[in-house]
């Protein structure tokens, strides 16, 4: 399973949707993920990919981890995994 597919599966699980219902240009708000769901999604991503996400739950808009859309989250996870591999 690709990073994209895994991230979408995690987000879909948090939103209680099917992965096919998640579009890359969706925001987390679009699919009904609130701040608690966001934090749970971050933890699930960290656990699934064995990475540390630079995310401040108290101030999510100022975090280095872009959560503006599903595509941004996928790109950020891919970047963290690439950095980990090098």
C-alpha positions as CSV (number, residue, x, y, z in Angstrom):
1,X,0.0,0.0,0.0
2,X,1.4,3.4,-1.0
3,X,1.9,6.2,1.5
4,X,-1.0,8.1,-0.1
5,X,-3.3,5.1,0.3
6,X,-2.3,4.5,3.9
7,X,-2.8,8.2,4.8
8,X,-6.2,8.2,3.1
9,X,-7.2,5.0,4.9
10,X,-6.2,6.6,8.3
11,X,-8.2,9.8,7.5
12,X,-11.2,7.8,6.3
13,X,-11.1,5.8,9.5
14,X,-11.1,8.9,11.6
15,X,-14.0,10.4,9.6
16,X,-15.9,7.1,9.5
17,X,-16.0,7.2,5.7
18,X,-14.8,4.9,3.0
19,X,-11.4,5.7,1.5
20,X,-13.1,6.2,-1.8
21,X,-15.1,9.1,-0.3
22,X,-11.9,11.0,0.4
23,X,-10.6,13.3,-2.3
24,X,-7.1,14.8,-2.4
25,X,-8.4,18.4,-2.4
26,X,-10.7,17.8,0.7
27,X,-9.8,19.7,3.9
28,X,-10.2,17.8,7.1
29,X,-13.2,20.1,7.9
30,X,-14.8,19.0,4.6
31,X,-14.9,15.4,5.7
32,X,-16.0,16.1,9.3
33,X,-12.7,15.7,11.2
34,X,-12.6,18.0,14.3
35,X,-9.6,19.0,16.4
36,X,-9.7,15.7,18.4
37,X,-10.0,13.7,15.2
38,X,-7.0,15.6,13.8
39,X,-4.9,14.8,16.8
40,X,-6.0,11.1,16.6
41,X,-5.1,11.1,12.9
42,X,-1.7,12.5,13.6
43,X,-1.0,9.8,16.2
44,X,-2.2,7.1,13.8
45,X,0.1,8.5,11.1
46,X,3.0,8.6,13.4
47,X,2.4,5.0,14.5
48,X,1.7,3.7,11.0
49,X,4.8,5.3,9.4
50,X,7.1,5.2,12.5
51,X,7.7,9.0,12.1
52,X,7.5,12.0,14.4
53,X,5.1,14.6,13.0
54,X,6.1,18.2,13.8
55,X,2.6,19.2,14.9
56,X,1.5,21.4,17.8
57,X,-2.1,20.5,18.7
58,X,-2.4,23.8,20.7
59,X,-1.6,25.8,17.6
60,X,-2.2,23.7,14.5
61,X,-1.9,26.6,12.0
62,X,1.6,27.3,13.1
63,X,2.9,23.8,12.9
64,X,5.5,22.7,10.3
65,X,3.1,19.9,9.2
66,X,0.7,21.2,6.5
67,X,-2.9,20.0,7.3
68,X,-4.6,22.3,4.7
69,X,-5.8,19.4,2.6
70,X,-5.5,15.6,2.2
71,X,-3.0,16.2,-0.5
72,X,-0.9,18.4,1.8
73,X,-0.9,15.8,4.5
74,X,0.1,13.1,2.0
75,X,3.0,15.3,0.7
76,X,4.1,16.1,4.3
77,X,4.2,12.4,5.3
78,X,6.1,11.5,2.1
79,X,8.6,14.2,2.9
80,X,9.1,13.0,6.5
81,X,9.5,9.4,5.2
82,X,12.1,10.5,2.6
83,X,14.0,12.5,5.3
84,X,14.0,9.4,7.5
85,X,15.4,7.2,4.8
86,X,18.4,9.5,4.1
